[in-house]
Amino acid sequence: MPTRPIAELRSMVGESKRSVEGLTVEAGKVEEFARALKNDNPAYRSREAARAQGFERVPAPITFLRTALFPRYGPGETETGADRFPLGFDIGFDLRYRVHGGQEYEIERPLYVGDRVDGTTTLVDVSQRAIDDGTLTLLVLETEYTDQDGGLIATERKTILEAPGGIEATPPGNQEEGEDPAASVSDAATGAYRTTRYAEDLAVGDTGPEVVETFDLKDFVRYAGASNGLDRIHYDRDFVREAGYPDVFAHGMLTAGVVEHMVTDWLGLSRVSRFGTRFTAPLWAGDTLTVRGTVVDKRDRDDGAAVDVELDGLSQRGETVVEGEATAVLPSRDAS
């Protein structure tokens, strides 16, 4: 149970706080963050590559907004940091059992190197439900990120859970019988593929290129440093074993970043208007994540089509670790 009474948390629903001030998007930090996601898109490292892909400046990954949780960008939060007060709200969750449940972005425009970002966060929902080990508490925070001119960049919805006793999952190392989801990886999974250019090139049922990555403890530590994701459940083996987990496991936003890599390389970063993920099981140190996507809807527009895709990421055990969806707007060949 959270240390703050549930009635007190519910009384905070609707409160808004200035949660981010002066997040400066720096070229070196964008490159560091992309490398922590194992994202090899050269647009995140080179102005020439960015221009070749149609960007006015070097862009940042969608999930780069996660770096807004660095204490230096949180008004009045430099002493306690974002590990305790996510986006300005002291929710009172036990850090041993606080779990990131999901993340969603509605995107107005790409984030660029040189942007200076502010954020306002609203607590939009608090709920509880009974589970076998006790009571699960869910909390949803919505943040609007604006640029130096006051223009909206993106709206983020973040779901945080407190799960008593931790999370249930297949322990690492227990391989189930059956197909290895990484066994049929084609050359496309290595990055040797091109972004889909036109709406006419996609139809409902089409699948994107798989992205396959293996993660170990050093990858979790690298992402923790790049993102300020310093919860000990991701790197401190003694801590997690005392809390009842079999091992450290990946940040949800690290797995989201791999899903984003697949989507933006397939459909184009500048075309993605919505991106969301839900974290359904842990990705343990030593696991391999295979990300797949399928077109589930296509809606014609005057200038092309809006395409919806469903996404999932599987471990080598065949267990779904992350799932989600995205929408992208692709131009028609005639309009170009």
VEXMI-670308 format. One line per 4 residues: number of its first residue (from 1); their letters; for each residue z negated, x, y of N, C-alpha, C. Coordinates in pm, whole numbers. Each point is the difference from the previous one (the first is absolute). Layout:
N
NUM> a> Z,X,Y,Z,X,Y,Z,X,Y; ...
// end
This chain:
336
1> mptr> 0,84,-120,0,-84,120,0,87,124; 72,-40,106,-2,80,123,-140,2,60; -31,110,69,-132,11,62,-14,-97,117; 110,-43,58,-6,-104,103,9,-136,-70
5> piae> -86,-96,38,5,-132,-65,140,-63,16; 41,-73,-104,133,-60,4,13,-97,116; -108,-71,34,6,-93,112,27,75,130; -57,121,13,24,80,120,145,47,5
9> lrsm> 54,43,-115,140,41,-4,91,-117,36; -29,-117,-54,85,-116,29,-8,-40,147; -116,22,61,-13,-34,142,85,91,88; 44,114,-55,82,95,75,149,-34,-7
13> vges> 39,-92,-88,142,-35,-14,53,-50,135; 112,56,40,59,-33,130,-31,103,107; -99,88,-26,-30,106,97,113,102,3; 30,49,119,101,105,18,-64,120,67
17> krsv> 44,118,-39,-52,124,58,116,93,32; -14,72,110,93,110,28,-34,111,-98; 83,17,-100,-35,85,-113,68,136,1; 112,12,71,75,125,1,41,30,144
21> eglt> -22,122,42,42,42,133,64,139,-7; 124,6,44,65,130,19,40,72,-126; 37,-75,-105,57,65,-118,134,61,40; 5,132,7,121,69,40,77,44,-124
25> veag> 124,-43,-10,82,30,-117,63,138,22; -51,98,-73,42,139,15,92,42,-114; 98,83,31,99,41,-100,-66,67,-120; -95,90,26,-65,69,-111,-79,-93,-89
29> kvee> -64,-100,61,-79,-94,-79,91,-91,-82; 114,-40,56,95,-82,-76,49,77,-121; 33,128,19,47,81,-113,-110,15,-105; -123,27,44,-112,13,-93,-21,-129,-79
33> fara> 6,-113,69,-23,-129,-65,110,-29,-102; 126,25,38,111,-24,-92,-13,89,-124; -40,125,19,-16,88,-115,-113,-47,-91; -106,-54,59,-111,-52,-81,45,-118,-85
37> lknd> 102,-74,46,58,-111,-77,108,47,-97; 29,131,0,110,57,-79,134,-61,41; 12,-32,128,122,-61,53,87,111,57; 116,18,-59,88,112,37,109,-38,100
41> npay> -10,-116,63,103,-40,97,-1,98,117; 111,71,26,0,100,107,-14,-58,139; 21,-131,16,-14,-62,132,-142,14,53; -99,16,-88,-138,16,44,-32,142,44
45> rsre> 97,90,-14,-24,141,29,98,59,101; 111,-67,24,108,60,78,62,-101,94; 14,38,128,66,-89,96,145,-22,-37; 66,104,-51,140,-13,-38,16,-100,-115
49> aara> -87,11,-99,7,-94,-112,-33,-141,44; -96,-13,92,-34,-133,52,118,-62,73; 67,79,84,117,-53,72,111,-37,-97; 17,80,-105,105,-29,-98,-26,-131,-72
53> qgfe> -128,-41,-7,-35,-128,-63,-10,-114,101; 36,28,125,7,-105,100,-125,-21,82; -97,94,-8,-124,-13,77,13,72,133; -61,-57,103,3,63,132,-92,121,7
57> rvpa> -106,-1,-81,-94,111,-9,-45,13,-145; -81,102,-30,-53,14,-135,-94,-118,-27; 25,-77,-106,-86,-114,-31,-120,44,-83; -95,-90,-13,-114,19,-89,7,-104,-111
61> pitf> -55,32,-119,-8,-104,-104,-77,-122,50; 31,-115,-56,-69,-123,39,-151,17,-15; -43,58,-112,-142,11,-28,-68,111,80; 74,71,86,-63,100,88,-106,-64,88
65> lrta> 11,-129,27,-102,-68,82,-138,10,-63; -8,37,-128,-128,25,-65,-79,108,74; 67,91,68,-70,108,70,-76,-49,123; 19,-127,37,-79,-58,108,-149,0,-32
69> lfpr> -36,19,-129,-140,0,-40,-69,133,25; 71,101,50,-69,122,39,-101,-35,110; -124,50,-10,-103,-38,98,40,26,144; 80,101,27,36,32,139,75,-113,69
73> ygpg> 61,-90,-80,74,-111,59,-80,-130,4; -125,3,-50,-79,-120,-1,-100,-1,113; 13,-91,96,-93,-3,113,-145,-12,-46; -83,97,44,-142,-4,-30,-35,26,-145
77> etet> 96,55,-78,-25,14,-143,-4,144,-46; -7,93,92,13,140,-39,-116,48,-86; -117,-62,12,-114,47,-77,4,-47,-144; 31,-128,-23,-4,-54,-135,135,9,-70
81> gadr> 108,-9,75,132,14,-59,48,-126,-69; 127,4,-37,64,-119,-56,-43,-28,-143; -60,100,-70,-44,-27,-136,-105,-110,-4; -78,-12,108,-107,-100,1,44,-127,70
85> fplg> 67,12,111,39,-116,80,152,-12,3; 63,-63,-98,147,-10,0,49,-76,123; 80,66,82,64,-63,116,-100,-71,89; -118,61,16,-96,-49,97,-102,-99,-50
89> fdig> 12,-47,-125,-92,-102,-51,-97,61,-101; -129,-11,28,-104,42,-93,-20,-111,-103; 70,14,-114,-1,-108,-98,-112,14,-102; -63,117,-8,-115,16,-86,30,7,-149
93> fdlr> 123,33,-39,33,12,-142,-53,132,-55; -40,-2,-127,-45,120,-70,121,90,-26; -5,123,50,116,90,-11,36,31,-145; -95,-12,-92,32,26,-141,95,-106,-55
97> yrvh> -8,-121,53,72,-111,-59,95,-68,98; 20,64,115,97,-53,96,140,39,-46; 86,-98,-16,134,22,-55,103,-61,96; 108,72,20,110,-49,83,83,-95,-87
101> ggqe> 5,-127,38,68,-98,-83,148,-16,27; 42,23,126,141,-16,32,27,28,146; 127,19,30,43,32,137,137,-61,24; 17,-58,119,129,-62,34,34,32,145
105> yeie> 129,23,26,48,29,135,114,-95,36; -9,-56,120,115,-65,64,47,96,108; 124,47,-11,46,114,78,98,-44,108; -31,35,124,87,-32,112,101,111,26
109> rply> -44,122,-15,90,115,19,-59,121,-70; 83,103,-28,-55,121,-61,-100,70,93; -92,70,-61,-94,86,71,65,137,14; -5,58,122,70,126,26,-96,109,45
113> vgdr> 36,124,-29,-68,115,58,4,-13,153; -115,19,63,-11,-15,145,-63,-131,42; -5,-98,-91,-67,-126,33,-150,23,17; -59,-80,88,-145,-4,18,-43,-143,-29
117> vdgt> -84,-16,-103,-24,-131,-58,-145,-44,24; -16,-126,38,-130,-65,8,-3,-116,-99; -121,-42,-36,-11,-109,-96,-116,-93,31; 20,-128,-28,-105,-101,11,-12,-69,-135
121> ttlv> -124,-2,-53,-24,-52,-135,-82,-128,6; 40,-97,-80,-71,-127,-11,-44,-21,-145; -125,-38,-18,-48,-40,-132,47,-144,-24; 92,-17,-94,64,-131,-15,-52,-80,-118
125> dvsq> -68,66,-96,-49,-78,-114,-109,76,-73; -100,-73,-48,-104,51,-89,-22,-105,-108; -1,43,-125,-21,-96,-108,-71,69,-116; -53,-80,-91,-64,52,-120,40,-85,-120
129> raid> -2,65,-118,18,-77,-122,-78,67,-113; -40,-82,-94,-79,50,-112,90,71,-100; -45,115,-49,67,72,-108,-106,35,-104; 42,61,-110,-92,23,-111,-121,83,41
133> dgtl> 21,100,86,-108,91,37,-81,-48,120; 35,-112,58,-73,-47,117,92,-71,97; 2,46,124,78,-65,105,94,100,65; 127,-39,7,102,81,67,13,-50,143
137> tllv> -8,93,95,16,-33,141,134,53,49; 77,-85,70,131,37,53,0,-17,151; 59,94,67,5,-2,146,140,41,45; 54,-70,99,136,28,49,-7,34,149
141> lete> 59,114,35,10,46,139,147,2,40; 30,-50,120,137,0,52,3,83,127; 90,98,5,10,90,115,139,-6,60; 7,-18,131,126,10,73,6,138,66
145> ytdq> 106,73,-32,21,133,56,107,-7,109; -33,51,118,92,-2,113,28,142,47; 116,18,67,38,133,46,-45,23,143; 41,113,55,-42,42,133,49,-96,109
149> dggl> 99,-81,-30,50,-99,97,-55,-140,-26; -91,-11,-94,-57,-130,-34,83,-81,-98; 110,57,-50,84,-71,-95,-58,3,-140; 16,-111,-73,-53,-10,-135,84,85,-96
153> iate> -67,85,-77,66,82,-102,-9,-69,-136; -122,-41,-37,-20,-62,-131,-132,-76,-1; -7,-97,-90,-124,-71,-29,-38,29,-144; -122,44,-18,-48,42,-132,-110,-94,-46
157> rkti> 5,-37,-128,-109,-77,-63,-56,83,-114; -130,24,6,-68,88,-95,-107,-80,-73; 3,1,-133,-100,-69,-81,-94,103,-60; -131,-20,21,-103,89,-53,-89,-81,-93
161> leap> -32,57,-116,-83,-67,-100,-127,81,-23; -108,-70,-29,-116,65,-60,-18,-60,-138; 23,85,-101,-5,-44,-139,-125,55,-65; -99,-81,-32,-123,52,-61,30,68,-132
165> ggie> -55,119,-18,24,73,-122,131,73,-4; 75,-3,110,126,71,4,116,-84,-50; 107,66,-42,121,-68,-42,24,25,-148; 53,-101,-66,31,14,-142,142,50,-16
169> atpp> 20,88,-96,133,54,-22,4,74,-132; 123,18,-52,18,85,-116,-36,143,38; -93,64,-71,-37,137,37,119,94,-6; 1,106,80,112,93,-3,12,65,-136
173> gnqe> 125,25,-40,24,68,-126,25,-93,-117; -22,-131,18,24,-96,-107,141,-54,10; 93,62,-70,140,-41,3,22,-115,-96; 59,-109,47,33,-110,-88,133,26,-70
177> eged> 17,-62,-115,126,12,-72,109,-74,77; 122,49,-12,111,-68,66,76,94,90; 88,-59,80,89,77,84,-77,72,111; 29,125,20,-52,74,114,83,-38,121
181> paas> -60,-59,105,80,-46,113,71,112,72; -40,125,-23,68,111,65,111,58,-86; 19,-55,-123,92,63,-93,146,-21,36; 32,-108,72,140,-31,28,39,34,142
185> vsda> -71,95,61,27,35,138,136,67,12; 78,-46,96,131,56,22,-7,105,110; 115,62,29,5,96,109,-42,-62,132; 14,-132,13,-37,-67,125,-146,22,33
189> atga> -85,12,-103,-144,12,25,-36,134,63; 85,98,-7,-31,130,59,31,5,148; 51,-108,56,37,-2,141,149,13,22; 77,16,-109,144,18,12,70,-135,7
193> yrtt> -38,-81,97,65,-129,17,10,-29,148; 82,-97,34,25,-30,140,-51,-139,33; -40,-17,124,-45,-131,46,114,-101,-9; -33,-121,-47,98,-109,-3,43,-30,143
197> ryae> 130,0,28,48,-9,137,21,-143,46; 54,-86,-89,44,-131,47,-58,-113,-85; -10,-117,62,-52,-117,-69,85,-35,-122; 132,22,11,89,-35,-111,-26,84,-125
201> dlav> -72,111,16,-25,90,-112,-120,-41,-85; -69,-109,39,-116,-45,-74,13,-147,-38; -48,-33,-119,-3,-138,-48,-134,-25,-68; -38,-126,-8,-124,-35,-69,6,53,-144
205> gdtg> -107,65,-40,-6,61,-133,25,148,-1; 60,53,107,24,144,7,-134,75,5; -1,119,-57,-120,83,1,26,128,79; -105,51,57,9,123,77,-23,123,-86
209> pevv> 13,117,59,-25,124,-72,-149,17,-28; -33,44,-119,-141,25,-32,-48,127,70; -125,-2,38,-68,119,50,-115,28,-94; -10,123,-48,-100,38,-99,-77,121,51
213> etfd> -132,-12,7,-85,110,46,-125,8,-86; -43,124,-27,-125,25,-71,-102,57,98; -125,-48,-11,-104,36,96,-119,62,-71; -61,99,66,-124,58,-50,-100,8,115
217> lkdf> -114,61,-25,-107,2,99,44,65,131; 78,105,-8,41,66,126,87,-92,84; 77,-88,-63,80,-97,76,-90,-100,73; -108,-40,-66,-93,-93,64,-69,68,120
221> vrya> -36,127,-17,-64,74,109,98,20,115; 126,31,-32,101,18,105,18,-129,79; 7,-114,-69,16,-126,71,-125,-34,80; -118,30,-54,-124,-27,73,0,74,133
225> gasn> 45,126,-1,5,77,124,105,-52,97; 114,-42,-52,108,-47,86,-31,-135,62; -82,-82,-67,-18,-139,42,-141,-34,45; -94,94,-13,-143,-26,22,-54,-98,-103
229> gldr> 58,0,-119,-51,-85,-108,-107,74,-78; -118,14,59,-102,90,-51,-104,-67,-88; 25,-120,-49,-92,-61,-96,-12,90,-123; -123,24,-44,-23,99,-107,55,-44,-134
233> ihyd> 27,-130,-17,54,-47,-128,138,59,-30; 62,64,99,134,55,-20,1,152,-28; -116,66,9,4,145,-22,-127,60,-59; -112,-74,-2,-129,54,-44,-31,-54,-139
237> rdfv> 24,82,-103,-14,-48,-138,-145,-31,-35; -96,78,47,-140,-30,-28,-39,-135,60; 45,-25,122,-33,-125,69,55,-120,-75; 128,7,-40,61,-117,-64,-58,-25,-139
241> reag> -37,106,-70,-56,-21,-134,-140,-61,9; -75,38,103,-130,-63,22,17,-149,36; 111,-32,65,28,-139,37,58,-82,-115; 31,67,-112,48,-72,-117,149,7,-26
245> ypdv> 73,77,81,143,17,-23,25,116,-96; 108,-5,-78,29,112,-90,52,124,72; 59,-16,119,56,115,71,35,-44,142; 41,97,83,50,-33,133,135,-71,-13
249> fahg> 35,-77,102,127,-73,-4,63,1,138; 129,-31,5,80,13,121,-40,-103,104; 18,36,128,-9,-96,109,106,-108,-21; -37,-124,29,101,-105,-6,118,30,91
253> mlta> -29,56,119,108,26,94,88,118,-42; -49,85,-91,87,103,-56,102,-66,-92; -43,-93,-84,97,-69,-84,93,-87,84; -54,-61,109,87,-77,90,106,90,62
257> gvve> -38,123,32,96,92,60,114,36,-94; -29,7,-130,108,26,-97,91,-122,-10; -58,-119,3,83,-122,0,86,-4,126; -60,33,114,77,4,126,115,99,-10
261> hmvt> -25,116,-60,105,102,-18,121,-61,-71; -29,-72,-109,109,-62,-76,76,-101,84; -74,-87,71,63,-108,77,82,55,115; -55,94,76,70,48,119,119,89,-36
265> dwlg> -9,72,-111,117,77,-43,109,-92,-52; -38,-111,-60,98,-95,-55,63,-85,110; -82,-57,89,48,-99,96,6,51,143; -66,112,30,3,57,134,-125,-33,79
269> lsrv> -69,103,49,-125,-20,73,17,-92,120; 107,19,76,17,-78,123,31,-146,-28; 33,-36,-124,39,-137,-33,-114,-81,-60; -109,65,-37,-110,-70,-65,-84,-71,105
273> srfg> -12,-132,-13,-76,-80,96,-135,-47,-54; -15,7,-129,-126,-41,-63,-22,85,-123; -124,47,-18,-33,82,-116,-146,-25,-36; -25,-37,-124,-136,-27,-41,-26,46,-143
277> trft> -124,41,-27,-38,44,-134,-137,-56,-35; -21,-19,-131,-130,-36,-54,-34,100,-109; -124,46,0,-41,105,-91,-73,-63,-118; 62,5,-118,-44,-81,-113,-75,79,-107
281> aplw> 10,133,1,-72,83,-97,-3,142,55; -95,81,-46,-6,138,50,113,87,-53; 39,96,81,87,108,-45,-90,122,-10; -26,45,-123,-96,106,-23,65,137,17
285> agdt> -81,101,22,50,137,4,72,31,-132; 122,54,11,82,29,-117,99,-108,-34; -9,-116,64,92,-110,-29,136,21,65; 100,-65,-59,135,-4,57,28,-143,47
289> ltvr> 51,-11,122,32,-130,58,152,-16,7; 50,-110,-56,142,-33,7,16,-126,83; 76,8,109,16,-113,93,140,-58,-17; 6,-133,-9,126,-72,-18,9,-114,101
293> gtvv> 121,-43,29,20,-112,91,118,-84,-44; -9,-132,26,105,-94,-39,25,-97,115; 128,-26,29,36,-99,102,-26,-139,-56; -82,-80,71,-34,-134,-47,56,-110,90
297> dkrd> 46,36,120,59,-101,88,88,71,102; 103,-73,43,92,53,102,45,-116,87; -23,13,131,31,-108,94,102,50,101; 114,-64,4,106,43,91,-39,-24,145
301> rddg> 41,92,87,-16,-11,144,135,27,64; 10,-26,129,127,24,69,41,146,-6; -101,90,2,30,142,5,-23,72,-132; -26,-75,-109,-26,64,-128,-83,-89,-89
305> aavd> -112,52,-52,-85,-78,-88,-141,56,1; -96,-90,-19,-139,39,-23,-22,2,-151; -54,109,-50,-15,20,-143,-149,15,-32; -49,-80,-96,-138,12,-47,-1,73,-134
309> veld> -94,93,-14,-12,73,-126,-144,-8,-48; -14,-8,-132,-131,10,-63,-16,140,-56; -123,51,4,-27,140,-30,-113,11,-100; 7,100,-87,-116,30,-81,-3,148,-33
313> glsq> -121,48,-24,-21,139,-39,-83,3,-126; 51,66,-104,-65,4,-131,-46,141,-33; -114,8,-67,-45,128,-54,73,28,-131; -20,119,-53,62,36,-128,-55,-83,-115
317> rget> -113,-71,23,-54,-89,-103,67,-138,3; 91,-22,96,63,-130,15,-83,-97,81; -107,48,62,-90,-84,78,49,-8,144; 5,-122,57,41,-16,139,-113,46,91
321> vveg> 30,101,81,-97,61,91,11,-62,139; 123,-27,42,25,-54,133,119,-95,-10; -6,-108,76,112,-92,8,14,-45,145; 118,-50,33,18,-41,139,137,-59,24
325> eata> 35,-5,129,127,-57,40,41,59,134; 128,-11,29,53,47,128,119,-85,38; 28,-4,130,119,-65,53,75,100,87; 130,6,-17,84,86,83,120,-80,48
329> vlps> 47,33,120,119,-65,57,113,102,-1; 104,-28,-78,113,91,-13,122,-57,73; 77,87,65,119,-47,71,113,-32,-97; 92,-83,43,120,-26,-81,102,112,24
333> rdas> 86,19,-96,104,102,15,93,-32,115; 30,-128,19,90,-40,110,-64,23,136; -132,-25,9,-69,15,129,-7,144,44; 4,92,-97,-10,142,36,133,52,53
// end
